[in-house]
């Protein structure tokens, strides 16, 4: 049982390392969505007002970002 847990923990650590490297490659708005919305729970509408863009644009970027992150972590 401990071996299975260790493998899962190692996979999580590897995903974290990959994620940290890949986040630096994201566009500025993708980083804003990642840090401010996904990690800090700031609402998309707040971000849209703050950055002068539409809610719809940010929602589309969020969807594309989540797809991109999934692909990064599957590799």
N, C-alpha and C positions, 0 to 999 in steps of 0.2 A: 504494500500500500504506500509506503513512504517513497518508493522509487517512482510510482506513478505521480505522486504529488510533486516530487522534484522535477520531473519532466515537464509538468504543467507550469511550474514556477519558472523554469528555464525558458520555456516558450513565451511566457508573459514578459520576462526580462528582455528577451530578444525583440519582441514586439515594441517594447518601450524604447529600446535603442534605435530601432528602425524609425519609429514615429518621431523621435527627437531629431534625427538627421533629416527626415523628409519635411518636417514642419518648416525648417529654415528655407526650403526650396519653394514654398508656397508664395503666391502673390500676397501683396499687402492686405487686400480685402479678405482673402482666404485666412490669413493669420488672424485678422480681427474677428472673423466668425469663429475660428477655432478657439482662440483665447477668451474673447469677451462673451461670446454667446454660449458655446459648448462647455467651456470650463467655468466661466464666471456667472452663467445664467442670466446674462443681460438680454433683454427682449430684442427681437429683430427690429421692431418698430423704433426702439430707442436708438439702435445702431444706425438705422436709416436716417433718422433725424440728425444724429450726430455727424454723419459722414456725407449728408446731402445726396443720398441715393434713394431709390424706391425700395419699398419693402419687398416687392415682387423680385427685383434684381437680387437682393440679398438672399431671399428664399431659394432662388434658382442656384445661386453660388453655393449655398449651404448644401443643397442636394448634390451638386457636382463634387463638392469637397468630400462629403461622406462616401460617395462612390470611389473617389480617388484614394481616400484613406483605407477603405476596405481592400482595394487592390494592392496597396502597399503592404498591408499586414498579411495578405494571403501568400505573397511571394515566398 
